[in-house]
Amino acid sequence: MKLLRKIMLPVVKTFPSLTEWYDEACLISNPYFQVPDLDCWPCENVRSVLNLTTSDVTNEKYHSGIPFIVKDPGLNKVGPKELRRLYRDNKEMFDCDAPRAESHLHGMVTSEQLFSQLLSTMKKDMHVTWKLNRLEPTRAVRTAFGMPHKLPSYIASATPEKFVIIDDSTAATHQLPVTEGSTVFVIQGSGSRLYILDPSPECRSSCQRISVVLHSHHILWYNWWYWRGSSAPVEHKDELSVSFIGSYF
């Protein structure tokens, strides 16, 4: 390993941007990956996303195959203004440890471009994904959105990887990012989006599509083994959507 590090040093010095890939858990995902003989019973009888705001989400009957939403007082409203303020207050840290975002209209952009240009001139249909996988930026953004008071009993440790998704009110339907952990949460910071959960390829013959509209201060939980999430626009809504996505093992 020491020899490999010495060999790589000139390469890293010549191309310092390569260090951004150091924290990536997976550089290339396999779109054809499936779990052999996955038992799909957890999603077989699911017909809708449950609203468990007034329920005990730690109850064992709410197992990991049941997607649900909760309106949680521990969550904060986060819109473009709050994101710009957060970036401005932590600019040096974000420029160093979370320097790039991806816009489907502009390709890869720097975090500085995102907050100085794109958010102030958000174009119709624009969709932006800002990925965070280092401790300091993740902690800052997590604090801004707040953390839910109610956590399901079946989760273990949180993964470091997080995503901030910014959508114009007319942004087209898009797939949610593939997360490291199987238990996924989506916090709606501002605006509204329709979240569609399709059965995973292994469970398509046993389970059916469900969906829910998520509003500010709400969080959606679902399991990646049984569901694949996507985000769609909500009719007659004109507020920019900002969401925060992460996962647990």
VMD Tcl script that draws the C-alpha trace (Angstrom):
set ca {
  {0.00 0.00 0.00}
  {2.87 2.39 0.79}
  {4.34 1.74 -2.64}
  {0.96 2.39 -4.28}
  {0.61 5.69 -2.41}
  {4.06 6.79 -3.59}
  {3.18 5.86 -7.16}
  {-0.08 7.83 -6.97}
  {1.41 11.00 -5.45}
  {2.57 12.52 -8.78}
  {-0.82 11.73 -10.31}
  {-2.69 13.42 -7.46}
  {-0.39 16.45 -7.59}
  {-1.00 16.76 -11.32}
  {-4.75 16.18 -11.02}
  {-5.74 17.38 -7.50}
  {-9.44 17.10 -8.33}
  {-9.05 13.30 -8.11}
  {-9.05 13.60 -4.31}
  {-12.78 14.37 -4.53}
  {-13.36 10.69 -5.35}
  {-11.65 9.51 -2.17}
  {-14.86 9.58 -0.11}
  {-17.00 7.83 -2.72}
  {-18.29 4.47 -1.50}
  {-18.96 3.39 -5.09}
  {-17.55 4.95 -8.26}
  {-19.70 2.99 -10.72}
  {-22.99 1.42 -9.69}
  {-24.35 -1.71 -11.31}
  {-27.84 -0.95 -12.71}
  {-28.49 -4.66 -13.21}
  {-27.78 -5.68 -9.63}
  {-30.56 -7.74 -8.04}
  {-30.84 -9.70 -4.83}
  {-31.41 -13.38 -5.61}
  {-34.45 -14.94 -3.94}
  {-35.48 -11.74 -2.14}
  {-38.58 -12.38 -0.03}
  {-41.06 -9.63 -0.95}
  {-43.65 -10.29 1.77}
  {-42.94 -6.91 3.50}
  {-44.42 -4.97 0.57}
  {-47.03 -7.43 -0.71}
  {-49.99 -5.92 1.13}
  {-48.90 -2.28 1.03}
  {-51.48 -0.16 -0.80}
  {-50.52 3.37 0.31}
  {-47.94 5.40 2.20}
  {-49.03 5.56 5.85}
  {-49.20 8.84 7.77}
  {-47.81 7.96 11.21}
  {-47.61 11.49 12.61}
  {-49.72 10.56 15.63}
  {-48.49 6.96 15.90}
  {-45.58 5.25 17.61}
  {-43.20 4.57 14.72}
  {-41.12 2.25 16.93}
  {-44.01 -0.22 17.06}
  {-42.89 -3.52 15.56}
  {-45.93 -3.71 13.29}
  {-44.43 -0.84 11.27}
  {-41.68 -2.98 9.76}
  {-39.12 -1.81 7.22}
  {-41.23 -2.78 4.21}
  {-43.95 -0.22 5.00}
  {-43.24 3.29 3.68}
  {-44.59 6.05 5.90}
  {-44.51 9.81 6.44}
  {-44.38 11.86 9.63}
  {-44.89 15.57 10.25}
  {-42.11 16.26 12.73}
  {-41.63 19.43 14.83}
  {-37.89 18.74 14.83}
  {-37.67 19.61 11.12}
  {-37.01 23.14 9.85}
  {-38.21 25.00 6.78}
  {-35.30 25.26 4.35}
  {-35.75 27.12 1.08}
  {-33.38 28.85 -1.38}
  {-32.87 31.80 0.97}
  {-31.87 29.55 3.88}
  {-29.56 27.50 1.64}
  {-27.79 30.62 0.36}
  {-27.33 31.88 3.92}
  {-25.96 28.51 5.01}
  {-23.50 28.51 2.12}
  {-22.43 32.11 2.73}
  {-21.78 31.43 6.42}
  {-19.70 28.32 5.61}
  {-18.35 29.18 2.16}
  {-14.75 28.10 2.70}
  {-15.79 24.73 4.10}
  {-18.36 24.00 1.36}
  {-15.99 25.10 -1.43}
  {-13.37 22.71 -0.07}
  {-15.42 19.69 1.02}
  {-18.60 19.88 -1.10}
  {-17.42 21.76 -4.18}
  {-19.68 20.37 -6.89}
  {-23.33 19.98 -7.72}
  {-25.03 18.60 -10.80}
  {-27.68 20.43 -12.81}
  {-29.46 18.65 -15.62}
  {-29.40 21.93 -17.60}
  {-25.82 23.02 -16.88}
  {-23.99 19.78 -16.10}
  {-21.49 19.91 -13.24}
  {-21.28 23.27 -11.50}
  {-19.31 24.49 -8.50}
  {-21.06 25.14 -5.22}
  {-20.20 28.82 -5.69}
  {-21.94 28.88 -9.06}
  {-24.92 27.09 -7.58}
  {-25.51 29.63 -4.83}
  {-24.38 32.81 -6.58}
  {-26.00 32.20 -9.97}
  {-28.31 29.23 -10.40}
  {-30.46 29.72 -7.32}
  {-30.93 33.41 -8.08}
  {-31.89 32.72 -11.71}
  {-33.60 29.34 -11.34}
  {-34.87 28.37 -14.77}
  {-38.08 26.57 -15.52}
  {-37.77 22.79 -15.19}
  {-34.37 23.02 -13.48}
  {-33.28 20.12 -11.29}
  {-30.10 20.22 -9.16}
  {-28.46 17.49 -7.06}
  {-25.86 18.56 -4.49}
  {-24.07 15.56 -3.02}
  {-22.41 15.68 0.40}
  {-20.20 12.88 1.66}
  {-17.79 14.56 4.06}
  {-18.40 15.13 7.74}
  {-18.37 18.92 8.06}
  {-20.72 19.84 5.18}
  {-23.04 16.97 6.06}
  {-23.23 18.11 9.67}
  {-23.93 21.74 8.68}
  {-26.73 20.83 6.27}
  {-28.23 18.28 8.65}
  {-28.36 20.92 11.38}
  {-30.09 23.36 9.01}
  {-32.83 20.88 8.10}
  {-33.15 19.55 11.64}
  {-33.35 15.94 12.72}
  {-36.59 14.03 13.28}
  {-37.74 13.29 16.81}
  {-39.32 10.00 15.72}
  {-37.04 7.30 14.34}
  {-38.10 3.76 13.36}
  {-36.79 0.98 15.57}
  {-35.23 -1.06 12.76}
  {-32.53 1.45 11.77}
  {-28.91 1.21 12.91}
  {-26.22 3.77 12.08}
  {-26.58 6.66 9.65}
  {-24.46 6.78 6.50}
  {-22.27 9.86 5.90}
  {-23.58 10.38 2.38}
  {-26.39 12.94 1.98}
  {-28.07 14.77 -0.91}
  {-29.75 18.16 -1.27}
  {-32.23 18.11 -4.16}
  {-33.47 21.41 -5.62}
  {-36.38 21.33 -8.07}
  {-38.27 24.03 -9.87}
  {-42.03 23.59 -9.41}
  {-42.22 22.24 -12.97}
  {-39.07 20.09 -12.87}
  {-39.68 16.80 -14.62}
  {-39.96 13.46 -12.86}
  {-36.56 12.07 -11.88}
  {-35.19 9.12 -9.94}
  {-34.05 9.68 -6.37}
  {-30.35 9.01 -5.74}
  {-29.25 5.50 -4.86}
  {-28.15 5.63 -1.22}
  {-25.55 3.65 0.70}
  {-27.97 2.46 3.37}
  {-31.17 0.55 2.64}
  {-33.46 2.63 4.88}
  {-33.97 5.93 3.07}
  {-35.37 9.18 4.45}
  {-36.53 12.22 2.47}
  {-37.02 15.49 4.37}
  {-39.05 18.13 2.53}
  {-37.46 21.45 3.44}
  {-39.75 23.65 1.32}
  {-42.22 23.37 -1.51}
  {-44.03 20.15 -2.40}
  {-43.18 17.12 -4.52}
  {-45.00 13.94 -5.43}
  {-42.88 10.97 -4.37}
  {-43.56 7.78 -6.30}
  {-42.41 4.45 -4.92}
  {-42.19 1.65 -7.46}
  {-41.51 -1.93 -6.37}
  {-37.89 -3.00 -6.77}
  {-37.22 -5.27 -9.78}
  {-37.25 -8.32 -7.50}
  {-40.72 -7.44 -6.15}
  {-42.56 -6.14 -9.24}
  {-44.69 -9.24 -9.53}
  {-45.70 -9.13 -5.84}
  {-46.05 -5.44 -4.95}
  {-47.58 -2.35 -6.51}
  {-46.74 1.31 -7.04}
  {-47.69 3.80 -4.32}
  {-47.20 7.56 -4.01}
  {-47.52 10.48 -1.61}
  {-47.28 14.28 -1.76}
  {-44.69 15.54 0.71}
  {-44.93 19.05 2.18}
  {-42.60 21.14 4.30}
  {-41.81 19.72 7.79}
  {-42.62 16.19 6.61}
  {-40.29 13.22 6.29}
  {-40.77 10.09 4.17}
  {-39.24 6.76 5.14}
  {-38.92 3.74 2.84}
  {-36.67 0.72 2.28}
  {-34.51 0.50 -0.82}
  {-34.72 -3.29 -0.95}
  {-38.44 -3.15 -1.74}
  {-38.98 0.29 -3.29}
  {-37.35 2.61 -5.83}
  {-38.17 6.26 -5.34}
  {-38.75 9.04 -7.84}
  {-39.83 12.67 -7.51}
  {-42.47 14.37 -9.67}
  {-43.98 17.88 -9.83}
  {-47.25 18.69 -8.06}
  {-49.92 20.45 -10.11}
  {-50.82 24.05 -9.24}
  {-47.74 24.52 -7.03}
  {-45.22 27.26 -7.84}
  {-42.82 27.16 -4.87}
  {-39.30 25.85 -5.37}
  {-38.80 22.42 -3.79}
  {-35.80 21.75 -1.55}
  {-35.37 18.28 -0.07}
  {-32.72 16.49 1.98}
  {-32.05 12.79 1.42}
  {-30.00 10.34 3.46}
  {-30.06 6.77 4.67}
  {-29.41 4.35 7.51}
  {-27.99 0.86 7.59}
}
mol new
graphics top color blue
foreach p $ca { graphics top sphere $p radius 0.5 }
foreach p [lrange $ca 0 end-1] q [lrange $ca 1 end] { graphics top cylinder $p $q radius 0.2 }
display resetview
